Amino acid sequence: MHEYIQKPVTINGIKIINRTMVPAMVTRLSGEDGYVNQDVIDRYLGYARGNVGLIIVEAMAIHQSKSGPLLRLSDDKFIQGHKKLTKAIHDCSDSKVFPQLIHFLKVARSGWRQTIDMLSDDDIKNIIRDFGDAAARAREAGYDGIELHSAHAYTLSSFLSRLNRRRDRYDGRSLEGRLRMFGDVMAEVRSKVGDDFPVGVRFLADEMIKDGYTIVDSRLIALRMAQLGVDYISLSVGGKFEDAIIKEGLPPYPYTGYSGERCMPGASFPKLPHVHYAASIKKMINDKGYDIPVISAGKINNPDDAEQLLRDGRADMIGMARQLLVDPNWPKKVALGREHDIVRCVYCNVCKQLDEKFKKVTCFLWPKDYIQAPDYDPEATLPVWENENPLEAEYLDGAVRLKWQRASGDVSGYDLYRAEDGGKAIVIEAKKGGKFNDKSVLGGLKYSYYIRAYSKSGQASAPSNIVDMDLPIEKFTPQ
Ligand SMILES: Cc1cc2nc3c(=O)[nH]c(=O)nc-3n(C[C@H](O)[C@H](O)[C@H](O)COP(=O)(O)O)c2cc1C
């Protein structure tokens, strides 16, 4: 049924078995030493076992600069660990795996941060060289390709930015000037890995900051990337330092301000808030004769939505970060027609908060103390309702208060489904306990609720009883 999701796609001669990609997501599972360890391998093996077509391994540093726990590819001594990771993935799956290569500038607890206009000509030469060297190491380590991180708050993205204050060859006042650093890096990387090695890029479709660039520029940036020979374009938005909220004693974190919220849109955002960027950029480059895959990410988790956007040609692949974190078996479950077994991300952003605090990135919906997603056991028995009508609701103080009796069996949590005014029921929240206050209702509308209990690996019980609520409009009287 989801035939577009299952269609293979080729990236510079490499076959990707389906249209799913896990975009880079920092795990904080490595130590500050930057080596690959078993926890890191297990995290990525989870995606491979789940049939994710293209696995992008979290941003890894190409240079020596100090930071918290972060993978590195800044020296030959790191190659061995990455070899273990790529071998483990290739041995157990047909997934392809690329590392995301990142260069970042210095930030201090005082709030000070280095900006690209402070870089000398030699600094720039070193950055270009470091990208090339890291790309060569990636190839040696058995990766199937690489991704250049030119998004968010980091060095390459800052050159592309409209806020680039350089006044030299990389002059921020012209689009061509802003694009030159990426061109230099791309040329160096190609000279190190050759033309037959996939080199993708991640960059911003919109900086989401005041005076930053928007789709007007990103369509042209995409075209230049294609002209420069990138093999795919993966889009993100926001995640900038310029609007980061400065917290006393902590280095600035580029996902705290509005642009950060847009980068990892939380529960209050509509689904698929960024797909229109991919559609516009894809049209632009296709019209100019380039057919490299364009990848969209951002609150995509419903298989039908994913299928539709691929069918419509709004993107060539779907990137799912937080959804594949909670349930790396999404592609396998969709292929088996077991969509109900998917553990749905509710975009609570606990993972983002853990990343910010340099803590191991895990998911709130996993069983307590797990540091990896549970394995998928298609044969596991479904949770069952003990009571015929476990769900009850009442309307009080502008909120629908739901409570339910627990299901029995292997129960990991409960998905709450809600239909608004006769529409389609969608998951609005996932809970571990037996109650939830729905504060996002509006008087005058009708709501129907039901819940499903799900097991560790996502098997859902039958729906509970449906509770219909016809909410009165509040009466206002002059005070
Ligand atoms: C914990 C966490 C770490 C992330 N780390 C990276 C990263 O290393 N590189 C990157 O390009 N994006 C990173 N992102 C952004 C995601 O790749 C993705 O673009 C974003 O979460 C929106 O997609 P989603 O709605 O499918 O989660 C990270 C996101 C999260 C939640």
Ligand as a Chemical Component Dictionary entry (heavy atoms), coordinates in Angstrom:
data_LIG
# 
_chem_comp.id                   LIG 
_chem_comp.type                 NON-POLYMER 
_chem_comp.pdbx_formal_charge   0 
_chem_comp.three_letter_code    LIG 
# 
loop_
_chem_comp_atom.comp_id 
_chem_comp_atom.atom_id 
_chem_comp_atom.alt_atom_id 
_chem_comp_atom.type_symbol 
_chem_comp_atom.charge 
_chem_comp_atom.model_Cartn_x 
_chem_comp_atom.model_Cartn_y 
_chem_comp_atom.model_Cartn_z 
_chem_comp_atom.pdbx_ordinal 
LIG C1  C1  C 0 18.495 15.373 19.842 1  
LIG C2  C2  C 0 18.651 15.926 18.454 2  
LIG C3  C3  C 0 19.923 16.021 17.881 3  
LIG C4  C4  C 0 20.078 16.533 16.584 4  
LIG N1  N1  N 0 21.331 16.547 16.021 5  
LIG C5  C5  C 0 21.471 16.956 14.733 6  
LIG C6  C6  C 0 22.731 16.871 14.071 7  
LIG O1  O1  O 0 23.728 16.364 14.613 8  
LIG N2  N2  N 0 22.803 17.327 12.800 9  
LIG C7  C7  C 0 21.718 17.820 12.130 10 
LIG O2  O2  O 0 21.842 18.225 10.971 11 
LIG N3  N3  N 0 20.519 17.895 12.722 12 
LIG C8  C8  C 0 20.365 17.458 13.991 13 
LIG N4  N4  N 0 19.118 17.454 14.558 14 
LIG C9  C9  C 0 17.934 17.902 13.759 15 
LIG C10 C10 C 0 17.236 16.696 13.124 16 
LIG O3  O3  O 0 18.075 16.049 12.191 17 
LIG C11 C11 C 0 15.931 17.093 12.375 18 
LIG O4  O4  O 0 16.224 17.971 11.340 19 
LIG C12 C12 C 0 14.882 17.739 13.297 20 
LIG O5  O5  O 0 14.774 17.029 14.504 21 
LIG C13 C13 C 0 13.497 17.805 12.623 22 
LIG O6  O6  O 0 13.111 16.535 12.181 23 
LIG P1  P1  P 0 12.067 15.600 13.010 24 
LIG O7  O7  O 0 10.805 16.395 13.173 25 
LIG O8  O8  O 0 11.878 14.387 12.143 26 
LIG O9  O9  O 0 12.684 15.283 14.330 27 
LIG C14 C14 C 0 18.935 16.952 15.854 28 
LIG C15 C15 C 0 17.670 16.844 16.428 29 
LIG C16 C16 C 0 17.512 16.353 17.709 30 
LIG C17 C17 C 0 16.122 16.217 18.288 31 
# 
loop_
_chem_comp_bond.comp_id 
_chem_comp_bond.atom_id_1 
_chem_comp_bond.atom_id_2 
_chem_comp_bond.value_order 
_chem_comp_bond.pdbx_ordinal 
LIG C1  C2  SING 1  
LIG C2  C3  SING 2  
LIG C2  C16 DOUB 3  
LIG C3  C4  DOUB 4  
LIG C4  N1  SING 5  
LIG C4  C14 SING 6  
LIG N1  C5  DOUB 7  
LIG C5  C6  SING 8  
LIG C5  C8  SING 9  
LIG C6  O1  DOUB 10 
LIG C6  N2  SING 11 
LIG N2  C7  SING 12 
LIG C7  O2  DOUB 13 
LIG C7  N3  SING 14 
LIG N3  C8  DOUB 15 
LIG C8  N4  SING 16 
LIG N4  C9  SING 17 
LIG N4  C14 SING 18 
LIG C9  C10 SING 19 
LIG C10 O3  SING 20 
LIG C10 C11 SING 21 
LIG C11 O4  SING 22 
LIG C11 C12 SING 23 
LIG C12 O5  SING 24 
LIG C12 C13 SING 25 
LIG C13 O6  SING 26 
LIG O6  P1  SING 27 
LIG P1  O7  DOUB 28 
LIG P1  O8  SING 29 
LIG P1  O9  SING 30 
LIG C14 C15 DOUB 31 
LIG C15 C16 SING 32 
LIG C16 C17 SING 33 
# 
